């Protein structure tokens, strides 16, 4: 038996025929795994790297609809895909029907996408205080207008919707949100089983994924939250009946997680899964780091190496490298710098099993959700927030 934590000690790989491949419009997703859009992370280089480890649906970081329509330079760059990427999956952020519909129509007419995901789950204060992200499902008519506009503009290109439980325990909107999306023609829905108030704290409530699956019956339901090991994905599907999983922070510094997921699910639904290989030794991690950094530099130019700095701590988490090398890697300015520091690592180091479930990146929360003044006064109000609610830079 390979490396796994105690919570997954008795989890078996997928049995032949145990799960079906979910369909998102014309797209069959197997293994039933989606890369969560993450600002500043899930750009073309990272998606390429993850895809090299295992199949799935790999979604871009968030793109603002207005930025796309207005030709914002960074938005345009983030909306392009590597030549090898298929299907091409993009996440759009919008707060009103018109601009979102225009952005979707542009992407479809220019044949730039095969799948569009809509972001209604972002919990960050700079988003919700302007009436965007996780604030929108509090106004079901506005939510419906936005989703309906996107689905109509997309034509045959599938539109999916990602959201949270609600803003807080007193405002749980996920069941209504899922039903509305289903009724309006969304191809699937995905639930991050935390409230916006939780941000990334505590544990995801997988029982709510089961509740959503019971409420939304004609399209696939994907569960998101606390998939740190491939075995977690199997537990999530088996305990909730959902159709697939969305993987976020668990793959940061660990693109090989998608290889593990491909193993436990198997090459086809009929074949059954197998034990994944153990996590890589540090020599393999260093090779992956070099590959990732090179992809970033080729994509973004010389400053791509600075963007890679944040990834270094994620890659080394769980390996006993000591703090000095971690500090040094935060100063790299070139691929040569990276090579020099990586050459000093002990290539035989293996991953500490206790690190498998240590969260990467965001750990903040809980925190009261910031909303526009009077946002809760009239849930039936379909008036979009001011245009400044979309005055965000794509990618976060």
Number of C-alpha atoms within 10 A of each C-alpha: 8 10 17 19 15 10 10 15 12 10 13 14 20 22 16 15 12 14 23 17 19 21 17 19 17 12 16 14 18 23 26 25 26 23 22 24 26 18 14 16 20 23 25 24 22 20 21 20 17 23 21 13 16 21 19 21 25 27 23 30 26 27 29 28 28 26 22 25 19 13 12 14 11 14 21 15 17 20 25 15 21 13 9 9 14 13 15 21 23 25 25 26 24 28 30 26 19 15 23 25 22 19 24 26 20 17 21 19 12 8 11 16 22 20 25 25 25 24 24 24 27 20 26 18 19 16 20 23 19 23 26 28 27 29 27 31 28 24 21 18 17 22 22 20 18 23 26 21 20 31 23 16 21 24 13 13 22 23 30 26 24 29 28 27 27 27 28 18 13 8 13 16 21 27 19 16 27 25 17 19 24 21 13 16 17 25 25 25 26 28 26 28 23 26 28 30 22 22 21 22 16 13 11 20 17 23 13 19 29 20 15 27 24 14 16 22 11 12 22 21 27 26 33 26 24 24 23 22 21 24 25 18 25 22 17 24 20 15 13 18 19 23 24 26 26 24 26 20 22 22 20 24 22 21 23 22 23 25 19 22 28 24 21 22 30 22 16 16 19 16 14 18 21 18 19 21 13 13 20 16 15 22 17 13 23 22 13 19 21 17 13 21 25 20 20 22 19 12 16 14 11 15 13 19 24 18 17 24 19 16 21 21 20 19 20 20 20 18 17 14 15 10 9 8 16 17 12 13 21 16 13 18 17 16 15 10 14 23 15 12 15 20 11 10 16 14 14 11 16 17 19 13 14 11 13 17 15 12 17 18 15 10 13 11 13 15 16 13 19 19 19 13 10 7 17 14 8 10 14 12 14 17 12 18 17 12 13 10 19 22 15 16 14 26 21 15
